[in-house]
Amino acid sequence: MLEWPVERCDPFTLSDAASRYLLRCQAVARADAGHVWPILDAAFREYGLPRFFRSDNGAPFASVGAGGLSPLSVKLVQAGVTPERIQPGRPQENGRHERMHLTLSRDCADPPARSLRAQALRFEAFRKLYNEERPHEALGQTPPAAHYAPSPRRYSGRLCPPDYPPEALVRQVKRSGEIKWRGRYVYVSQTLAGQPIGVEQTDEALWRVTYGPVELGQLRPQGGLERPRRSRTRAPGPSQNQTSGD
């Protein structure tokens, strides 16, 4: 499956959206990019790259900046994965992953183990049971392992800036978070400092600004970036090639 859902908590969990296969269930000291990215990197090396990565709207997966991009989601784009986020206040859009978390909390944290090591062992035992033995009604009373297959998209470990079509104008984001556009500086995002963004004309006076598959907004004729009300890279709903994290 090539879309994965994600959730912020202790533990950090990562699951395949179609098969419900639990790829990672690890305790983290802090749910920030520095602690979460190594887990994602290891999962991508083991299971291949999903096409989409679904999460909620909180750190480290998202920010209030242009496109909702955070340092972690920029790395996802550089790895070749499209970040997508549920609508605020709509956890049901990541419902399969949320239901898994309820089961995890009941089985592993009520009460919690006496030590971090013991809790980590409990998490891994849960992952094995959940994947290989526990039946799921939506899967015909079979476990996720009977349905899961790794992604055919292999991961080299390299992070590369996104490519743009020939018709796009490419601008480099300065350390200040600005780009130079028609003789003036326009602020985009400091999260993208040093990164190339694409600018494509959509109307006689409007230009669409993107970072890879993520829309950042429209350049207005009078100057400035007009951000969309809601950044979305694709329609909601679990699919093949989607991973969820939390």
DOBA-565709 format. One line per 3 residues: number of its first residue (from 1); their letters; for each residue y, x, z of N, C-alpha, C. Coordinates in steps of 0.05 Angstrom, whole numbers, always signed. Atoms other than C-alpha are relative to their C-alpha. Example, Ala and Ser with C-alpha at 12.3 -4.5 7.8 and 13.67 -1.06 7.14 Angstrom:
<rs>
1) AS) -24 +18 +0 -90 +246 +156 +24 +18 +0 ~ -24 -16 -1 -21 +273 +143 +22 -15 +14
</rs>
This chain:
<rs>
1) MLE) -24 +17 +0 +0 +0 +0 +24 +18 +0 ~ -22 -19 +3 +68 +27 -15 +26 -10 +12 ~ -24 +7 -15 +116 -7 +32 -7 +0 +29
4) WPV) +6 -2 -28 +118 +9 +106 +22 -11 +17 ~ -20 +9 -19 +154 -27 +164 +2 +18 +25 ~ -4 -19 -23 +184 +12 +225 +14 -14 +23
7) ERC) -14 +12 -23 +209 -4 +296 +8 +21 +19 ~ -9 -19 -19 +250 +33 +347 -11 -7 +27 ~ +9 +4 -27 +215 +39 +413 -17 +24 +9
10) DPF) +19 -20 -9 +170 +82 +456 -26 -15 +3 ~ +2 -20 +20 +123 +90 +421 +14 -6 -26 ~ -9 +4 +28 +147 +100 +350 -24 -8 -16
13) TLS) +23 +11 +15 +102 +59 +305 +7 -2 -30 ~ -3 +1 +29 +91 +59 +230 -24 -14 -11 ~ +23 +15 +10 +48 +9 +193 +3 -7 -30
16) DAA) +0 +9 +28 +29 -11 +122 +3 -30 -1 ~ -7 +28 -1 +58 -78 +106 -22 -19 -11 ~ +20 +18 +12 +2 -107 +63 -26 -1 +16
19) SRY) +26 -1 -13 -60 -84 +100 +2 -1 +31 ~ -5 -1 -29 -28 -80 +170 -11 +26 +13 ~ +11 -24 -10 -59 -11 +177 +21 +16 +16
22) LLR) -19 -14 -18 -25 +26 +235 -2 +30 -5 ~ +0 -28 +8 -7 +95 +208 +7 +19 +23 ~ -8 -17 -23 +26 +123 +270 +7 -18 +24
25) CQA) -6 +13 -26 +32 +102 +343 +4 +23 +20 ~ -5 -24 -16 +65 +160 +380 +23 -3 +19 ~ -22 +0 -19 +107 +167 +442 +21 +20 -9
28) VAR) -22 -18 +6 +175 +198 +429 +19 +2 +23 ~ -19 -4 -22 +224 +228 +479 +26 -16 -5 ~ -23 +15 +8 +282 +196 +441 -4 -11 -28
31) ADA) +3 +12 +27 +284 +149 +381 +24 +9 -17 ~ -22 -9 +17 +332 +193 +341 -13 +15 -24 ~ +10 -12 +25 +326 +227 +273 -15 +26 +6
34) GHV) +13 -25 -6 +307 +294 +304 -29 -3 +10 ~ +26 +5 -10 +246 +264 +338 -17 -17 -20 ~ +15 +18 +18 +227 +211 +286 -7 +12 -27
37) WPI) +6 -10 +27 +232 +250 +221 -26 +17 +0 ~ +25 -14 +1 +175 +299 +239 -25 -18 -1 ~ +22 +19 +0 +130 +239 +251 -3 -12 -28
40) LDA) +0 +11 +28 +149 +209 +183 -10 +21 -19 ~ +8 -21 +17 +141 +276 +149 -30 +4 +0 ~ +29 -3 -3 +70 +284 +176 -15 -24 -11
43) AFR) +13 +24 +11 +52 +212 +157 +1 +0 -30 ~ -2 -1 +29 +78 +222 +86 -20 +21 -11 ~ +19 -21 +10 +36 +286 +79 -28 -11 +1
46) EYG) +27 +10 -3 -26 +250 +104 -6 -24 -18 ~ +5 +26 +14 -19 +182 +70 +14 -3 -26 ~ -16 +3 +24 +29 +194 +12 +25 -16 +5
49) LPR) -26 +12 -3 +97 +164 +0 -1 -30 -6 ~ -5 +28 +7 +112 +89 +4 +23 -1 -19 ~ -24 +4 +17 +162 +62 -46 +23 -11 +17
52) FFR) -20 +13 -16 +198 +22 +7 -6 +4 +30 ~ +3 -4 -28 +210 +32 +81 +17 -20 +15 ~ -15 +22 -13 +229 -29 +122 +4 +5 +30
55) SDN) -6 -3 -28 +264 -26 +189 +20 -21 +9 ~ -22 +16 -9 +313 -62 +233 +26 +14 -6 ~ -27 -11 +7 +388 -47 +232 +11 +19 +21
58) GAP) -9 -18 -21 +391 +0 +291 -6 +29 -7 ~ +6 -29 +2 +391 +76 +299 -29 +5 +7 ~ -12 -19 +18 +361 +120 +275 -3 -8 -29
61) FAS) +5 +8 +27 +344 +79 +213 +24 -9 -16 ~ -24 +11 +13 +412 +50 +198 +25 +6 +15 ~ -26 -4 -12 +486 +55 +213 +19 -22 -10
64) VGA) -20 +19 +9 +549 +14 +204 +16 +12 -24 ~ -14 -13 +23 +572 +62 +148 -8 -12 -26 ~ +5 +10 +27 +570 +51 +73 -30 +0 -6
67) GGL) +28 +3 +7 +502 +26 +50 -18 -1 +24 ~ +17 -1 -25 +479 +25 +123 -14 +26 +3 ~ +15 -25 +0 +458 +97 +112 +4 +15 +26
70) SPL) +0 -18 -23 +441 +142 +171 -11 +27 -10 ~ +13 -25 +8 +419 +215 +169 -30 -3 -6 ~ +28 +4 +5 +347 +191 +173 -5 -14 -27
73) SVK) +4 +15 +25 +353 +141 +115 +9 +17 -24 ~ -7 -19 +22 +388 +195 +73 -25 +17 -6 ~ +24 -16 +4 +325 +238 +83 -21 -17 -15
76) LVQ) +19 +17 +14 +282 +179 +61 +6 -1 -30 ~ -8 +1 +29 +321 +172 -4 -6 +27 -13 ~ +5 -27 +12 +315 +248 -15 -30 +4 -3
79) AGV) +29 -3 +3 +240 +242 -5 -11 -18 -22 ~ +9 +18 +21 +236 +187 -58 -7 -27 +10 ~ +7 +25 -13 +231 +127 -11 +26 -17 +2
82) TPE) -23 +18 -2 +278 +67 -14 +1 -14 +27 ~ -2 +14 -25 +302 +44 +54 +8 -29 -4 ~ -8 +28 +0 +307 -31 +65 +1 -10 +28
85) RIQ) -4 +10 -27 +330 -69 +126 -1 -30 +1 ~ +0 +29 -4 +318 -138 +153 +28 -10 +5 ~ -25 +12 -6 +375 -186 +161 +4 +1 +31
88) PGR) -5 +0 -29 +409 -179 +230 -9 -26 +13 ~ +9 +24 -15 +377 -227 +280 -23 -14 -13 ~ +22 +13 +13 +318 -241 +234 -26 +17 +2
91) PQE) +24 -17 -3 +258 -203 +264 -24 -11 -15 ~ +23 +11 +15 +211 -251 +227 -3 +13 -27 ~ +3 -14 +26 +227 -212 +163 -17 +25 +2
94) NGR) +19 -22 -4 +186 -156 +194 -22 -10 +19 ~ +16 +15 -19 +140 -206 +228 -27 +13 +6 ~ +26 -12 -5 +73 -170 +218 +2 +23 +19
97) HER) -4 -24 -17 +100 -107 +250 +8 -9 +29 ~ -8 +10 -26 +132 -147 +307 -24 -11 +15 ~ +24 +11 -14 +66 -183 +322 -18 +23 +10
100) MHL) +16 -23 -8 +30 -116 +324 +12 +12 +26 ~ -13 -11 -24 +81 -93 +376 -6 -17 +25 ~ +7 +17 -22 +67 -153 +420 -28 +7 +10
103) TLS) +27 -8 -8 -7 -135 +419 -1 +27 +13 ~ -1 -27 -11 +8 -62 +432 +10 +0 +28 ~ -11 +1 -27 +51 -78 +492 -19 -12 +20
106) RDC) +19 +14 -18 -1 -125 +521 -24 +19 +7 ~ +24 -16 -3 -59 -76 +511 +6 +27 +13 ~ -4 -28 -7 -25 -9 +527 +22 +4 +21
109) ADP) -23 -5 -17 +36 -20 +571 +2 -20 +23 ~ -1 +21 -21 +18 -75 +621 -25 +3 +18 ~ -22 -19 -6 +17 -34 +664 -2 +25 -17
112) PAR) +2 -25 +15 +34 +33 +631 -17 +20 +14 ~ +16 -21 -12 -8 +95 +642 +17 +17 +19 ~ -14 -15 -21 +10 +143 +699 +13 +25 -11
115) SLR) -12 -25 +11 +28 +202 +653 +4 -4 -29 ~ -6 +2 +28 +56 +213 +584 -25 +7 -16 ~ +24 -7 +14 -9 +247 +562 -20 -23 +0
118) AQA) +19 +23 -1 -51 +189 +587 +10 -23 -17 ~ -11 +21 +17 -4 +140 +552 -5 +6 -29 ~ +5 -8 +28 -10 +180 +487 -29 -5 -8
121) LRF) +28 +5 +6 -86 +176 +491 -5 -30 -2 ~ +3 +29 +1 -81 +102 +504 +10 -11 -27 ~ -11 +8 +26 -37 +93 +442 -19 +6 -22
124) EAF) +18 -8 +22 -85 +131 +398 -26 -16 +1 ~ +24 +17 -2 -145 +91 +424 +6 -28 -11 ~ -8 +26 +10 -107 +27 +409 +2 +1 -31
127) RKL) -3 -2 +29 -91 +52 +338 -28 -1 -13 ~ +27 -1 +12 -165 +66 +324 -13 -28 +2 ~ +11 +27 -3 -187 -2 +352 +14 -20 -18
130) YNE) -16 +18 +16 -131 -39 +316 -8 +3 -30 ~ +5 -5 +28 -147 -7 +249 -29 -5 -8 ~ +28 -1 +8 -223 -4 +250 -17 -23 +10
133) ERP) +17 +20 -12 -249 -60 +294 +12 -28 +3 ~ -12 +26 -6 -199 -115 +309 +3 -17 -25 ~ -3 +16 +23 -205 -172 +259 +27 -14 -1
136) HEA) -26 +13 +4 -143 -205 +229 -5 -25 -16 ~ +4 +26 +14 -142 -278 +209 +10 +1 -29 ~ -12 -2 +27 -96 -263 +149 -16 +18 -18
139) LGQ) +16 -18 +16 -146 -210 +126 -29 -10 -2 ~ +27 +11 +1 -206 -257 +128 -18 +9 +22 ~ +14 -10 -23 -226 -235 +197 -13 +27 -3
142) TPP) +9 -28 +3 -234 -163 +175 +22 +18 +10 ~ -20 -18 -11 -198 -102 +203 +17 +13 -23 ~ -18 -13 +20 -140 -66 +167 -13 +22 -16
145) AAH) +12 -22 +14 -183 -6 +150 -16 -9 -24 ~ +16 +10 +22 -224 -50 +103 +18 -5 -25 ~ -19 +6 +21 -161 -61 +61 +19 +22 -7
148) YAP) -20 -21 +4 -119 +1 +67 -9 +21 -20 ~ +4 -24 +17 -113 +55 +13 +25 +16 +1 ~ -24 -17 +0 -66 +115 +16 +16 -4 -26
151) SPR) -18 +2 +23 -7 +116 -32 -8 +22 -20 ~ +5 -21 +21 -20 +152 -99 +24 +18 -4 ~ -24 -16 +2 +51 +179 -93 -2 +23 +20
154) RYS) +3 -23 -18 +40 +249 -65 +27 +11 +9 ~ -25 -11 -12 +92 +282 -20 -2 +30 +3 ~ +0 -30 +0 +108 +356 -29 +14 +11 +25
157) GRL) -15 -10 -22 +152 +361 +32 +29 +7 -8 ~ -26 -7 +10 +213 +375 -12 +18 -25 +1 ~ -20 +21 +0 +276 +334 -3 +21 +7 -21
160) CPP) -17 -6 +23 +317 +328 -67 +21 -22 -3 ~ -20 +21 +5 +382 +292 -83 -9 -19 -22 ~ +9 +19 +20 +372 +229 -124 +12 +6 -28
163) DYP) -10 -3 +28 +379 +229 -200 +15 -26 -7 ~ -15 +23 +9 +426 +183 -237 -2 -2 -30 ~ +2 +4 +29 +425 +153 -308 +22 +15 -14
166) PEA) -20 -15 +15 +463 +189 -363 +28 -13 +0 ~ -26 +14 +2 +518 +136 -364 +15 +1 +27 ~ -13 +0 -26 +534 +146 -290 +18 +25 +3
169) LVR) -16 -22 -8 +591 +190 -267 -8 +10 +27 ~ +10 -11 -25 +568 +236 -211 +23 +14 +15 ~ -20 -12 -16 +615 +255 -155 -13 +11 +25
172) QVK) +10 -13 -24 +602 +303 -97 +17 -9 +24 ~ -14 +8 -24 +619 +277 -28 +9 +24 +16 ~ -11 -23 -15 +665 +325 +9 -8 -2 +30
175) RSG) +6 -1 -29 +656 +345 +82 +15 -22 +15 ~ -16 +21 -12 +710 +294 +99 -12 -28 -5 ~ +11 +26 +7 +666 +239 +70 +13 -13 -24
178) EIK) -15 +11 +23 +712 +230 +10 -10 +10 -27 ~ +4 -9 +27 +704 +234 -65 +27 +0 -14 ~ -25 +1 +15 +759 +249 -115 -5 -19 -24
181) WRG) +3 +20 +21 +769 +190 -162 +27 -7 -12 ~ -24 +6 +15 +823 +184 -214 +25 +11 +14 ~ -23 -13 -11 +869 +233 -180 +6 -5 +29
184) RYV) -4 +5 -29 +862 +207 -109 -26 +3 +15 ~ +24 -3 -17 +813 +215 -51 -7 -28 +11 ~ +11 +26 -10 +770 +155 -32 -22 +6 +20
187) YVS) +20 -4 -20 +731 +153 +32 -25 -16 -6 ~ +26 +14 +4 +657 +137 +24 -16 +1 +26 ~ +16 -3 -25 +616 +165 +83 -4 +29 +6
190) QTL) +6 -28 -9 +611 +229 +123 -30 +5 +2 ~ +30 -3 +0 +536 +217 +128 -9 +12 -26 ~ +8 -10 +27 +534 +234 +53 +15 +26 -7
193) AGQ) -14 -24 +6 +575 +298 +59 -18 +20 -14 ~ +15 -19 +16 +551 +348 +6 -20 -13 -19 ~ +19 +14 +17 +510 +294 -30 +14 -11 -26
196) PIG) -11 +13 +24 +519 +269 -102 -3 -30 +1 ~ +2 +29 +3 +535 +196 -112 +5 -8 -28 ~ -4 +9 +27 +534 +156 -176 +21 -22 -1
199) VEQ) -21 +20 +4 +592 +115 -203 -4 -12 -28 ~ +5 +13 +26 +577 +64 -259 +19 -24 -3 ~ -18 +22 +6 +625 +16 -292 -15 -26 -3
202) TDE) +12 +26 +1 +606 -57 -282 +18 -21 -12 ~ -20 +18 +10 +670 -90 -306 +23 +17 -10 ~ -22 -16 +11 +733 -69 -341 +15 +15 +22
205) ALW) -15 -13 -21 +765 -52 -274 -17 +7 +25 ~ +17 -5 -23 +705 -45 -227 -21 +21 -5 ~ +20 -21 +2 +658 +13 -214 -18 -2 +24
208) RVT) +20 +2 -21 +594 +8 -174 -8 +28 +10 ~ +6 -26 -12 +580 +65 -126 -27 -1 +14 ~ +27 +0 -12 +508 +83 -106 -8 +27 +10
211) YGP) +14 -24 -7 +468 +135 -70 -29 -5 -6 ~ +27 +6 +9 +403 +134 -107 -3 -30 -4 ~ +4 +29 +3 +376 +62 -100 +18 -17 +18
214) VEL) -15 +14 -20 +425 +44 -45 +29 -5 -10 ~ -27 +7 +8 +489 +7 -64 +20 +5 +23 ~ -20 -6 -20 +550 +33 -26 +24 -18 -2
217) GQL) -23 +18 +3 +603 -13 -55 +12 +2 -28 ~ -15 +0 +25 +654 -22 -111 +26 +14 +4 ~ -27 -12 +0 +714 +21 -126 +20 -20 -10
220) RPQ) -21 +20 +7 +775 -24 -128 +21 +13 -17 ~ -21 -11 +17 +829 -15 -181 +23 +12 +16 ~ -23 -9 -16 +882 -6 -127 -8 +23 +19
223) GGL) +10 -22 -17 +839 +48 -93 -15 -10 +24 ~ +17 +7 -23 +788 +47 -37 -27 -11 -8 ~ +27 +10 +5 +715 +28 -32 -4 -26 +14
226) ERP) +6 +26 -11 +699 -45 -23 -30 -3 +4 ~ +28 +0 -6 +633 -49 +12 -11 -29 -2 ~ +12 +27 +2 +585 -108 -1 -3 -12 +28
229) RRS) +4 +13 -26 +577 -159 +55 -26 +8 +12 ~ +26 -7 -11 +505 -140 +61 -13 +18 -20 ~ +13 -19 +17 +473 -78 +32 -29 -6 -2
232) RTR) +29 +6 +4 +405 -94 +2 -9 +15 -25 ~ +11 -15 +22 +362 -52 -43 -21 -16 -15 ~ +20 +17 +13 +311 -107 -58 -3 -25 +16
235) APG) +4 +25 -14 +290 -177 -39 -19 +4 +24 ~ +17 -3 -23 +257 -186 +29 -28 -9 -6 ~ +27 +9 +2 +183 -197 +39 -19 +24 -4
238) PSQ) +19 -22 +2 +122 -151 +48 -12 +1 -27 ~ +12 -4 +26 +91 -122 -14 -17 +25 -1 ~ +13 -25 +3 +47 -68 -40 +20 +23 +0
241) NQT) -17 -24 +0 +77 +1 -29 +24 -3 +19 ~ -22 +3 -20 +118 -18 +33 -11 +8 +27 ~ +7 -9 -27 +116 +14 +101 +22 -11 +19
244) SGD) -18 +9 -21 +147 -13 +165 -1 +18 +23 ~ -1 -17 -23 +171 +27 +223 +17 -11 +22 ~ -14 +10 -24 +197 +16 +293 -2 +21 +22
</rs>
